[in-house]
Amino acid sequence: MSSNIGKSIVGAYRNLYRELSKLHRTTAKAHIKETDRKLDAMVKYKKIQLIREGKNKQEIDNELNRYKEISERMTSRKRRVNIAQEKGEFSGYLEDFKFSEGSAHKLIYNISIFLKNQRVYEELIERYNPGITMSQEEKVQKTANRVGLQVPE
């Protein structure tokens, strides 16, 4: 019986790890999207600053390209994920807790089910009510399009 419980704990642990990996991927995509949006805003701001300084088009383009390269290098470092390091951090997590075999299995199983249900819930909310996750800027733009106007850039 002990080996069956051990196998079920490993299965529950794998399910938990899968759900956490899926959650990590979706949050990483959201963070990358937000970082890209901020980078675009910073490039536009930098361009406006250079125009106000009275620089010619060639200097502005060179400066913006250099700024974009530096920003891209910085964000690409943040985007890299060291999977081996994450596995190492997560693998020792269960050894820190002292549970009976049955309660550890139930706990891990319940957490993985909760994470799966939460992920599905968020997907359904986004699918059937897309306005919830829209930014204020996107809402204004869609409202303006609905009444036949365009938002100035």
C-alpha positions as CSV (number, residue, x, y, z in Angstrom):
1,M,0.0,0.0,0.0
2,S,2.9,2.3,0.8
3,S,4.2,2.1,-2.8
4,N,0.7,3.0,-4.2
5,I,0.6,6.1,-2.1
6,G,4.1,7.0,-3.1
7,K,3.2,6.7,-6.8
8,S,0.0,8.7,-6.3
9,I,2.1,11.5,-4.5
10,V,4.5,11.5,-7.5
11,G,1.5,11.8,-9.9
12,A,0.0,14.6,-7.9
13,Y,3.3,16.3,-7.8
14,R,3.6,16.0,-11.6
15,N,0.1,17.5,-12.0
16,L,1.0,20.3,-9.7
17,Y,4.2,21.0,-11.6
18,R,2.4,21.0,-14.9
19,E,-0.2,23.5,-13.7
20,L,2.5,25.7,-12.2
21,S,4.4,25.6,-15.5
22,K,1.3,26.6,-17.5
23,L,0.6,29.4,-15.0
24,H,4.2,30.6,-15.4
25,R,4.0,30.6,-19.2
26,T,0.8,32.7,-19.2
27,T,2.1,35.2,-16.7
28,A,5.5,35.4,-18.5
29,K,3.6,36.2,-21.8
30,A,1.6,38.9,-20.0
31,H,4.8,40.4,-18.5
32,I,6.6,40.4,-21.9
33,K,3.6,42.1,-23.5
34,E,3.6,44.8,-20.8
35,T,7.3,45.3,-21.1
36,D,7.0,45.7,-24.9
37,R,4.3,48.2,-24.4
38,K,6.4,50.2,-22.0
39,L,9.4,50.0,-24.4
40,D,7.3,51.4,-27.2
41,A,6.1,54.2,-25.0
42,M,9.7,55.0,-24.0
43,V,10.9,55.1,-27.6
44,K,8.1,57.5,-28.5
45,Y,8.9,59.7,-25.6
46,K,12.6,59.6,-26.5
47,K,11.8,60.6,-30.1
48,I,9.7,63.6,-28.9
49,Q,12.6,64.7,-26.6
50,L,15.1,64.5,-29.5
51,I,12.7,66.5,-31.8
52,R,12.4,69.2,-29.1
53,E,16.2,69.4,-28.9
54,G,16.2,70.3,-32.6
55,K,18.2,67.3,-33.9
56,N,17.9,66.4,-37.5
57,K,16.2,63.2,-38.8
58,Q,19.5,61.3,-39.2
59,E,20.6,62.0,-35.6
60,I,17.2,61.1,-34.3
61,D,17.1,57.8,-36.1
62,N,20.6,56.9,-35.0
63,E,19.8,57.8,-31.4
64,L,16.5,55.8,-31.4
65,N,18.2,52.7,-32.9
66,R,20.9,52.8,-30.2
67,Y,18.2,53.3,-27.5
68,K,16.1,50.4,-28.9
69,E,19.2,48.1,-29.0
70,I,20.1,48.8,-25.4
71,S,16.5,48.4,-24.3
72,E,16.1,45.1,-26.2
73,R,19.2,43.7,-24.7
74,M,18.0,44.6,-21.2
75,T,14.5,43.0,-21.8
76,S,15.9,39.9,-23.5
77,R,17.9,39.2,-20.4
78,K,14.8,39.3,-18.3
79,R,12.9,37.1,-20.7
80,R,15.3,34.2,-20.5
81,V,14.1,31.6,-18.1
82,N,16.5,29.2,-16.4
83,I,14.4,26.1,-16.3
84,A,17.0,24.0,-14.5
85,Q,17.1,26.6,-11.7
86,E,13.4,26.7,-11.4
87,K,13.1,22.9,-11.2
88,G,15.8,22.9,-8.5
89,E,13.9,25.5,-6.5
90,F,10.6,23.7,-6.8
91,S,11.9,20.1,-6.4
92,G,13.0,20.6,-2.8
93,Y,9.8,22.3,-1.7
94,L,7.9,19.3,-0.5
95,E,10.8,18.0,1.7
96,D,10.4,21.1,3.8
97,F,6.9,20.0,5.0
98,K,6.3,17.0,7.2
99,F,2.9,15.4,6.3
100,S,1.6,12.0,6.5
101,E,1.6,10.4,3.1
102,G,-2.2,10.5,2.7
103,S,-2.5,14.2,3.7
104,A,0.4,15.2,1.5
105,H,-1.2,13.5,-1.5
106,K,-4.6,15.2,-0.8
107,L,-3.0,18.6,-0.3
108,I,-0.9,18.4,-3.5
109,Y,-3.9,17.0,-5.5
110,N,-6.2,19.8,-4.2
111,I,-3.7,22.5,-5.0
112,S,-3.2,21.2,-8.5
113,I,-7.0,21.0,-9.1
114,F,-7.4,24.5,-7.7
115,L,-4.8,25.9,-10.1
116,K,-6.3,24.1,-13.0
117,N,-9.8,25.4,-12.2
118,Q,-8.5,28.9,-11.7
119,R,-6.7,28.9,-15.0
120,V,-9.8,27.6,-16.9
121,Y,-11.9,30.2,-15.1
122,E,-9.6,33.0,-16.2
123,E,-9.6,31.7,-19.8
124,L,-13.4,31.6,-19.8
125,I,-13.7,35.1,-18.3
126,E,-11.4,36.5,-20.9
127,R,-13.2,34.6,-23.7
128,Y,-16.7,35.6,-22.8
129,N,-16.1,39.0,-21.2
130,P,-13.1,40.5,-23.0
131,G,-13.5,44.0,-21.6
132,I,-12.4,43.0,-18.1
133,T,-8.7,42.7,-19.0
134,M,-8.6,45.7,-21.4
135,S,-6.7,48.8,-20.5
136,Q,-8.4,52.1,-20.3
137,E,-6.7,53.2,-23.5
138,E,-8.1,50.2,-25.4
139,K,-11.6,50.8,-24.0
140,V,-11.5,54.5,-25.1
141,Q,-10.3,53.4,-28.6
142,K,-13.0,50.8,-29.0
143,T,-15.7,53.2,-27.8
144,A,-14.5,55.9,-30.2
145,N,-14.6,53.3,-33.1
146,R,-18.1,52.3,-32.1
147,V,-19.4,55.9,-32.6
148,G,-17.3,56.5,-35.7
149,L,-14.5,58.6,-34.3
150,Q,-10.8,58.0,-34.1
151,V,-8.5,58.6,-31.1
152,P,-5.6,60.9,-31.9
153,E,-2.2,59.4,-31.3
